[in-house]
Amino acid sequence: MLDFYIIGDAQAKPSYPEQLGLEFIGELDCKTFDNLQNKGIIDRRFDFYSDFRLESLLIKQIRQTILEKQLQSDIDVKKLIQLFDIADKKQSGLVAYGD
């Protein structure tokens, strides 16, 4: 699973989420992540098995891509949008830890 945590855009990324007490908000499985990459929603530079960060600006860009491709109703995209909605409410970005 790829675990997602809330993190401020200016906050340093810790080596592991417990280090700074980051708030866990959800996860994506490998199949969903691969589907999102195949649909052009998540860039190929991000790896399911590696840690990566999605800052607020990048989340907005991904949302724009979703709108342009008209994939708002896609089941995989809906899972990602749920994570983005939480980040937006907290006015933060996300950090993902692959396990």
Buried (B, 14 or more C-beta within 10 A) or exposed (E): BBBBBBBBBEBEBBEEBEEBEBEEBBBBEEEBBBBBBEBEBBEEEBEBEEBBBBBBEBBEEBBEBBEEEEBEEBEBBEBBBEBBEBBBEBEBBBBBBBE
